[in-house]
Each structure stands twice: as C-alpha cells, then as structure tokens.
C-alpha cells in the first residue's frame, strides 16, 4: 500500500492518476473543510461529499482518474492506494 498526503484546492485537484489497473482508493479527510470527490469536472455541487475527519473508499476502473475540490481555501487529505508499481 502507498499513502500520500494531497492538498486539495478550489480547483479540481488530481488525487489519483490514470493507471492500467482497476484500483480501490481510500481517502481520509484530515483537514478542517468538506471535500468533494469526482472526475476532472468535479464541483462542490456535483462531487461526492466527504466531511472533515471522515473516510471514504472508491473503486476506480482502469484508465480513469479521481479528483477532489474544496469550496474555499485548501484542505489536506490522506490517499491510500495499492502500490502496484
């Protein structure tokens, strides 16, 4: 497994790049703001909401990416993925 800290901003922030494998990703919202997760077009209206201190898991198919966004300022999240490299 690989753990990474990512700072999410008010524009869509890449949290999982494309890969040739299907993957599970685990996200822990370690900051003080809500984050919203989705595709490259994610917004605070269309994204999957993860509150401060909460965790979520997502299945990401091969060749797909995952992004996150916050409504204001920035917010740190912890991303845990399988280390298939």
C-alpha positions as CSV (number, residue, x, y, z in Angstrom):
1,X,0.0,0.0,0.0
2,X,1.1,3.6,-0.7
3,X,0.0,6.5,1.5
4,X,0.2,10.1,0.2
5,X,-0.8,13.5,1.6
6,X,-2.6,15.7,-1.0
7,X,-3.5,19.3,-0.6
8,X,-6.9,19.9,-2.2
9,X,-7.7,23.4,-3.6
10,X,-10.7,25.3,-5.0
11,X,-9.9,24.0,-8.5
12,X,-10.2,20.3,-9.3
13,X,-7.0,18.6,-7.8
14,X,-5.8,15.3,-9.1
15,X,-5.7,12.8,-6.3
16,X,-5.4,9.6,-8.4
17,X,-3.8,9.5,-11.9
18,X,-4.8,7.1,-14.6
19,X,-3.4,3.5,-14.5
20,X,-3.7,0.3,-16.4
21,X,-5.2,-1.4,-13.4
22,X,-8.5,-1.3,-11.6
23,X,-7.9,0.1,-8.1
24,X,-9.5,0.7,-4.8
25,X,-8.6,4.1,-3.2
26,X,-9.2,5.1,0.4
27,X,-9.4,8.7,1.3
28,X,-9.3,10.3,4.8
29,X,-10.2,13.9,5.1
30,X,-7.6,15.2,7.5
31,X,-8.3,18.9,7.2
32,X,-11.0,21.2,8.5
33,X,-13.2,21.5,5.5
34,X,-15.6,19.3,3.5
35,X,-14.1,17.9,0.3
36,X,-15.9,16.8,-2.8
37,X,-14.6,13.9,-5.0
38,X,-15.3,13.1,-8.6
39,X,-14.0,13.3,-12.2
40,X,-12.0,16.1,-13.7
41,X,-15.1,18.2,-13.8
42,X,-15.9,17.9,-10.1
43,X,-17.6,20.8,-8.3
44,X,-18.8,21.4,-4.8
45,X,-22.3,20.8,-6.2
46,X,-21.7,17.5,-8.2
47,X,-18.9,15.9,-6.1
48,X,-19.2,13.1,-3.6
49,X,-19.1,14.8,-0.2
50,X,-16.6,13.7,2.5
51,X,-16.7,15.6,5.8
52,X,-13.8,16.6,8.0
53,X,-12.5,13.6,9.8
54,X,-14.4,11.1,7.7
55,X,-13.1,8.5,5.3
56,X,-14.4,7.0,2.1
57,X,-13.4,4.3,-0.4
58,X,-13.8,4.3,-4.1
59,X,-13.4,1.8,-6.9
60,X,-11.6,3.4,-9.8
61,X,-11.6,1.5,-13.1
62,X,-8.5,1.3,-15.3
63,X,-7.7,4.4,-17.3
64,X,-9.8,6.5,-15.0
65,X,-8.7,9.4,-12.7
66,X,-10.1,10.8,-9.5
67,X,-10.2,14.5,-8.4
68,X,-11.2,16.5,-5.4
69,X,-12.2,20.1,-4.7
70,X,-13.0,22.3,-1.7
71,X,-15.3,25.3,-1.5
72,X,-12.7,27.7,-0.2
73,X,-9.0,27.8,0.8
74,X,-7.3,24.4,0.8
75,X,-7.6,21.1,2.7
76,X,-5.3,18.1,3.3
77,X,-6.4,14.6,2.6
78,X,-4.6,11.3,3.0
79,X,-4.9,8.9,0.0
80,X,-4.2,5.2,0.4
81,X,-3.8,3.1,-2.7
82,X,-2.3,-0.3,-3.7
83,X,1.3,0.0,-4.7
84,X,1.3,-1.9,-8.0
85,X,4.4,-0.3,-9.4
